[in-house]
Amino acid sequence: MFVPDIDTIGYIGGLSKLSNIRFILKYLTGRCLRDKERRVEVALQLYTNTRSNACFTCKHIVYPVISKIIKRGAESFGVPEWKMKEKFKDPYWRRGLACVLIGVAKYGIQRPFTPGVPFLIVWDYTYACNLKCKHCYSSAGKPLKDEMGRKEALKVVSILGDIGVPSVAFSGGEPLVRNDIFDVLKLCKEYRIFTAIATNGTTLTRENVEKLKSSGVGYLQISLDGVSPKTHDSFRGINGVFNRVIEGIKNAVESGIFVEVATTVTKLNIHEISDIIDLCRRLKVNWFMAYNFIPTGRGREVVNLDLSPSEREELLKNLWIEALKGGLTVLTTAPQFARVALINSKNINEAIVPTHFYSMKLPGKLAELSEFVGGCGAGRSYCAIEPDGTIQPCVFLPVRVGNILIDNFEYLWDNSELLIKLRNKDLLKGNCGVCKYRYVCGGCRARAYAYFNDYMAPDPGCIYNAQYIPELKTRIYSK
């Protein structure tokens, strides 16, 4: 999934110094009727020699401006220009940069930054599932009665592709139990949308993995909640699952697809996290993601498994230590990880700032730029689509924004009061709203909603909000 790395941050920094840049960017990021793409994407294709011809405007007006912006960013931040050219040969990265430029054109330079369209859509493709996970945020098992069919799902892909969304992650439920997923993946590939699958791993035979790869899937997130069958299978509700998942991980790694292992951390498995990470290193996966437990869906029934603030703080410190060991990238959906990393980076030459989707290395004063890209991305850098088309800020935050089959998605992204409020970290309540790390963290809005029925409330998982814990047992609300 696209997130602005050090190169892209350089562009933002350079753009912020240009007068009237928003007016200029609105034109540069507009859609070219002749070339049938956003002008900036056409210009990037010319820049990387992946396209030889274009209309006069794109070739002789837009291309020189975009080229100058990239070169200026490269010079300002010491990034080799050849590295940028190589990166932007990938259509996924071209779309990502377009999102950045559109965001500057629409909203200006904000802390944290909001792209012009979401970098990522997490699409719960179905609520059908072959497992019975006790912490499932969607209470998956059976499909919804009004889930989108194949025709509607293809329509959604067209909507997302036409507005320039760079990446879509299919989740659920278990997205691979629906055969028409491959038709949807094929259309995503035609739209040059980067696709990821979040799966429980039980169906990842060599044959299925190769089929996913040929369908354009570039990223597999595979759930593993323990280092042994006893722990994992108890989470997943079905005996014998652990060995199938390990085999699925091996098949995925062998195929060359980017593989992330995801673990939802609770009191039942927190003592196994280091061992799970070691297992991931042995299996040669690319990333390990520690998921924040959020008491929504079936997770409400096991809220007692949630970590205390002190347990979470210790976990994040241990994850930081594991990240420094190397061998794979260690991340977490807990936004407090960025704070922990920044504090512990003070004695080294560069700050390591992990976000939900990326781990940035920012030398010297560039650490300040972490405030533009970090923190909870719900409704800001990504959003969710439910099986019936309902739009939510996050799959863990069951608050309706609209429906993609009925409403104008891009209009909602720009104008939804809910999303605009979520993006403003100065409006957060309690310590979250005044914390000096609010732009790189801001707390998990889904956890705030789950515990206080208020997505702007303090995140009770943070050590700085420990005073709220005594009242939480009576604060779990229904959807």
Disulfide bonds with the S-S distance in Angstrom:
none
